[in-house]
Every structure is written in C-alpha cells, then in structure tokens.
Amino acid sequence: MPPVLRAALWMLGTLTSLALMAIAGRELSVELSTLQILFFRSAIGLVIILAVIWRAGPHHLATRQPVLQVLRNVAHYIGQFGWFYGISLLPLAQVFALEFTMPVWATLLAPLLLKEKITPMRALVVAIGFVGILIVVRPGLVAISPAALAVLMAAVGYAFAYTLTKKLTRTDTALAIVFYMCLVQLPLGLIPSLFDWVNPSAAMWPWILAVSITGLSAHYCLARAFAEADAIVVVPMEFLRLPLIALAGLLFYGEPLDPWVLGGAAVIFAGNFLNILAERRRV
C-alpha cells in the first residue's frame, strides 16, 4: 500500500476518534461535570497505558525531565478542560474551528520555550490566524461567550503542552509521555470533582469508555499518519475534521452550518498550511 494511502487510513482513524470523543463529551455533559469527565478519561486511560507498558516493558516509564512532565500535563489539562467545557455549550464546528488556532499560539510560545526565532513568515501566519479568530468570534457583532474564550484558552494550553512535548521527545519515550499525562491529570480531575460528585448512570458508561479510548486512539493514529507521510500531506487531511464534525453536529444535534465559522476556519487553516510550505522550503 502506498505511504500516502496508509497515512490517509490512519487519518481516518484520527478523524473518527476526534468526532466520537466530541459527541461522547457532549453526551456526558448532560450528567457529569467537566472535571468528572476528565477524571474518568485519565483513570481509564491510565489502566490502558499500564496494560500496554506491562507488555512493552517498565523501562518505558523512565523520564529524565519529571518537572517538565508535570508542567506539560498541567497545561494539557487546562487545554482539555476548556475543550470539553466548550463542547458542552458551543456548536461542535465552532469548537473545532477555534481549536485550529493552536499552531498560532505554538508559534508565539516557541521562542520562549524552544529558543526558536519568529521569522517574517511565521509572523504573517500569526497575523492570518488572528484574522481567522476574529471571523469566527466576531467581536462587536455578537457577544463573545465565556465558552468561546474557554476554547481559545484550551488552544493556548494545547500549544504550551505540544511545545513542551517537543522537548520531552528528545529524552523520553512516547509511552512515558502518555503515561505521565494520565498519572498527573488523574488527581487534577478527581480532587475538585469530589466536591460536586455525581454517580454516572448506566447509560453514561459507554460514553465514558468512548471518551477514554478515543482520546488515546486519536493521538496514536495521528502519530502513525505523520510517520507515513509529510506534514504537507497529513495536515490538509486533518482539516477535514471540521466539515465532518459540522455534519455530525447538524445530524445529531440540529446545529446549523455557520458560514462565519467555516470561513474563519478556512483562513486559520490557510495560515497553518502556508507555514508548513515555508518550513519545508527552509529544510
């Protein structure tokens, strides 16, 4: 099978996982708080990762940068909180569109965390990204909801986490990174949720399992897709998750297709794709 076709099949797994995770998060928000959703996601994910490590070997747990692991996962937890909170209140397409701003924030964080320079092209990409944000959020034309700000906060948290992940991959295995993600985020979700704990009904447990499993499978499939093909091939496939989740929102929740959201997302994606082209020429 050609590498591009293999990458496309792995991206299909990524898109399916992300869509199912969004729908599961929406369904769980009917009964559970965002904190409880994050707790169950970490708890079940930790069990799955421990089973994998039991087969792969305990040496995968070693980390040379424990402080960085904690910082990375606190930032990732903030990102997850904002994302799941937004899923419960906003149209699914708007959440995914705002999440696409993550590379913009990563570009701004890279000079601080990785000592990388902001080139003129990267500055242009940041500017294009902010134009896309303005189109999606439309400040002054419509009220900016706290949920939209939470999703933007999530994008910043994800950008911080992904930038630190780049540093961690120099010394730690991917399994170690995922293991410490679940381990650190488990008490972050459990302790505050105990103050407003709700026992999940039987109908919620399939959705809890779906959130936990798809959270891991999305990361795994995306990593495999990038291993099969260059970013210039994979990233356009990733953009397909926006129209797909917009269609899911229309079919399952009756959410209308908002041209402002789709147009703003297209602008954000154009900036990201332009950056990939520029970085490829530099290499």
C-alpha positions in Angstrom: 0.0 0.0 0.0 1.4 3.5 -0.9 2.5 5.6 2.1 0.1 8.3 1.3 -2.8 5.9 1.3 -1.6 4.4 4.6 -1.4 8.0 6.0 -5.0 8.6 4.8 -6.3 5.5 6.6 -4.6 6.5 9.8 -6.0 10.0 9.5 -9.5 8.4 9.0 -8.9 6.8 12.4 -7.9 10.2 13.8 -10.9 12.0 12.4 -13.3 9.2 13.6 -11.7 9.2 17.1 -12.0 13.0 17.5 -15.6 13.1 16.3 -16.6 10.3 18.6 -14.8 12.0 21.5 -16.6 15.3 20.9 -20.0 13.5 20.7 -19.2 11.5 23.8 -18.2 14.6 25.7 -21.4 16.3 24.7 -23.5 13.3 25.9 -21.6 13.1 29.2 -22.1 16.8 29.9 -25.8 16.1 30.4 -25.0 14.4 33.8 -21.3 14.9 34.6 -19.2 18.0 35.2 -16.2 18.7 33.0 -13.9 17.8 35.9 -15.5 14.3 36.3 -15.2 13.7 32.6 -11.5 14.5 32.8 -11.1 12.2 35.8 -12.7 9.2 34.2 -10.8 9.8 31.0 -7.5 9.8 32.9 -8.4 6.8 35.1 -9.4 4.5 32.3 -6.6 5.8 30.1 -4.1 5.0 32.8 -5.3 1.4 33.0 -5.0 1.0 29.3 -1.5 2.5 29.2 -0.3 0.3 32.1 -1.5 -2.7 30.3 0.5 -1.7 27.2 3.6 -0.9 29.3 3.2 -4.3 31.1 3.7 -5.9 27.7 6.3 -3.4 26.3 8.5 -3.3 29.5 8.8 -1.0 32.5 11.8 0.8 31.0 9.2 2.9 29.1 8.3 4.7 32.3 11.7 6.3 32.7 11.8 10.1 32.4 14.8 12.4 32.6 12.6 15.5 32.9 10.0 15.0 35.6 9.4 18.7 36.2 8.8 19.2 32.5 6.4 16.3 32.5 4.3 17.9 35.3 4.3 21.3 33.6 3.4 19.8 30.2 0.4 17.9 31.7 -0.9 20.8 33.8 -1.0 22.8 30.6 -2.6 19.9 28.7 -5.2 19.5 31.5 -6.1 23.2 31.1 -6.5 22.6 27.4 -8.7 19.6 27.9 -10.9 21.4 30.5 -11.5 24.3 28.1 -12.2 21.9 25.2 -14.7 19.7 27.0 -16.4 22.8 28.6 -16.7 24.3 25.1 -18.1 21.1 23.7 -20.9 21.2 26.2 -22.1 24.7 25.3 -21.0 25.6 21.8 -21.7 24.2 18.3 -19.2 21.4 17.6 -17.9 23.2 14.5 -17.1 26.3 16.4 -15.1 24.4 19.0 -13.0 22.7 16.3 -12.5 25.9 14.4 -11.2 27.7 17.4 -9.0 24.7 18.3 -7.3 25.2 14.9 -5.6 28.3 16.4 -3.3 26.0 18.4 -0.4 26.4 15.9 -0.7 30.2 16.1 -0.1 30.1 19.9 2.6 27.5 19.5 4.5 29.9 17.1 4.3 32.6 19.8 5.5 30.2 22.5 8.3 28.5 20.6 10.8 31.4 21.1 10.2 31.3 24.8 10.3 27.5 25.3 12.5 26.2 22.4 14.6 29.3 21.6 13.3 29.3 18.1 13.1 32.5 16.1 9.9 34.1 14.7 10.7 34.6 11.1 8.7 37.1 8.9 6.7 34.2 7.5 5.8 32.9 11.0 4.7 36.4 12.0 2.5 36.5 8.9 1.0 33.2 9.9 0.2 34.5 13.4 -1.5 37.6 11.8 -3.5 35.4 9.5 -4.5 33.2 12.5 -5.8 36.2 14.4 -7.8 37.3 11.4 -9.4 33.9 11.4 -10.2 34.1 15.1 -11.9 37.5 14.5 -14.1 36.0 11.7 -15.2 33.1 13.9 -15.8 35.0 17.2 -16.9 38.3 15.5 -16.3 40.7 18.5 -18.6 43.7 18.4 -21.1 41.9 16.1 -22.1 39.2 18.5 -21.4 38.7 22.2 -18.2 36.8 23.0 -19.3 33.8 25.1 -17.3 32.5 28.0 -17.3 29.1 26.3 -15.6 30.6 23.2 -12.9 32.1 25.5 -12.6 28.8 27.2 -11.9 27.1 23.9 -9.3 29.7 23.0 -7.7 29.1 26.4 -7.7 25.4 25.5 -5.9 26.1 22.3 -3.2 28.0 24.2 -3.0 25.2 26.8 -2.6 22.6 24.0 0.1 24.8 22.3 2.0 25.0 25.5 1.7 21.3 26.0 2.7 20.4 22.5 5.7 22.7 22.6 6.9 21.0 25.8 6.2 17.6 24.2 8.8 18.5 21.5 11.4 18.9 24.3 10.3 15.8 26.1 10.6 13.6 23.0 14.4 14.2 23.0 14.8 12.1 26.2 11.5 10.3 26.9 9.5 7.7 25.0 6.0 8.3 23.7 4.6 5.8 26.1 6.2 7.6 29.0 4.7 10.9 27.9 1.2 9.4 27.6 1.6 7.5 31.0 2.6 10.7 32.9 -0.2 12.6 31.2 -2.8 10.2 32.7 -0.9 10.0 36.0 -0.6 13.7 36.6 -4.1 14.6 35.4 -5.8 11.9 37.4 -5.7 13.8 40.8 -6.3 17.2 38.9 -9.7 15.8 37.9 -10.5 13.7 40.9 -9.9 16.1 43.8 -12.0 19.1 42.7 -14.8 16.8 41.3 -15.3 15.2 44.8 -16.9 18.4 46.0 -19.7 18.0 43.4 -19.6 14.3 42.7 -22.4 12.7 40.6 -22.6 8.9 40.2 -22.8 8.1 36.5 -25.9 6.3 35.4 -25.6 3.1 33.4 -26.3 4.9 30.2 -23.2 7.1 30.7 -20.7 4.3 31.0 -20.4 3.6 27.3 -19.8 7.3 26.7 -17.1 7.3 29.4 -15.4 4.4 27.8 -15.7 6.2 24.4 -14.1 9.4 25.7 -11.2 7.4 27.3 -10.4 5.2 24.3 -10.8 7.7 21.6 -8.6 10.2 23.5 -5.7 7.7 23.2 -6.6 6.4 19.7 -6.7 9.9 18.2 -3.1 10.6 19.4 -1.9 7.2 18.2 -3.5 7.4 14.8 -2.2 10.9 14.2 1.3 9.9 15.1 1.2 7.0 12.7 -0.1 9.2 10.0 2.8 11.6 10.4 5.2 8.6 10.4 3.8 7.6 7.0 3.8 11.0 5.2 5.0 14.6 5.5 3.0 17.2 7.3 2.2 18.9 3.9 0.2 15.7 3.1 -1.3 15.0 6.6 -2.4 18.5 7.7 -4.9 19.0 4.8 -6.5 15.7 5.8 -6.7 16.9 9.4 -8.7 19.9 8.2 -11.4 17.5 7.1 -12.4 17.1 10.7 -14.1 20.5 10.7 -16.7 19.8 7.9 -17.1 16.2 9.3 -17.9 17.5 12.8 -20.1 20.2 11.4 -22.1 17.5 9.6 -22.2 15.5 12.8 -23.5 18.5 14.7 -26.2 19.0 12.1 -27.3 15.4 12.0 -27.2 14.6 15.8 -27.9 18.0 17.4 -29.6 20.1 14.6 -26.7 22.6 14.7 -26.9 24.9 11.6 -23.8 25.3 9.4 -22.4 28.7 10.2 -20.6 30.2 7.2 -18.7 32.6 9.5 -17.3 29.6 11.5 -16.4 27.7 8.3 -14.9 30.8 6.6 -12.8 31.7 9.7 -11.6 28.2 10.0 -10.6 28.2 6.3 -8.5 31.4 7.0 -6.8 29.8 10.0 -6.1 26.7 8.0 -4.6 28.7 5.1 -2.2 30.3 7.5 -1.2 27.0 9.0 -0.7 25.4 5.6 1.3 28.4 4.4 3.6 27.9 7.4 4.1 24.3 6.5 5.1 25.2 3.0 7.6 27.8 4.2 9.1 25.5 6.8 9.5 22.8 4.1 11.4 25.2 1.9 13.7 26.1 4.8 14.6 22.4 5.3 
